[in-house]
Amino acid sequence: MLLAVTFVTDSVTYVTDSITYVTDSITYVPDSITRVPDSITRVTDSITCVTDSIMCVTDFITCVTDSITYVTDFITYVMATTNCIPYDNALMMIADDGLYQYDYSNIQAFKKPSVIPVYKNN
């Protein structure tokens, strides 16, 4: 008789554990469904971050290209001038159309503080 009671007790425990497992599984499903939008939001945020990074790199490339164009134009202009006089981070250039002064104390950003135009009589 003791064996039969133990068997019934073990069976009831097994059924109770099975019901608990099913209940936990049912609870887990809505939690998983709730997490899907969060995952989609994270993916969207990651895509936005990558897009912003690409825009940043594109802006940097544009800036470098503009700088190269500026320096190239400046060198072309210097080559066309008649005379150049560098002194104490200032460059005086005598050209056909005037006297130009450049500040090159910051080599990354030349400044043109003054121009004295020269007009020719024809």
Beta strands, then each sheet from edge to edge (+ up, - down):
strand 1: 83-87
strand 2: 90-95
strand 3: 98-103
strand 4: 111-117
sheet 1: 1+ 2- 3+ 4-
end
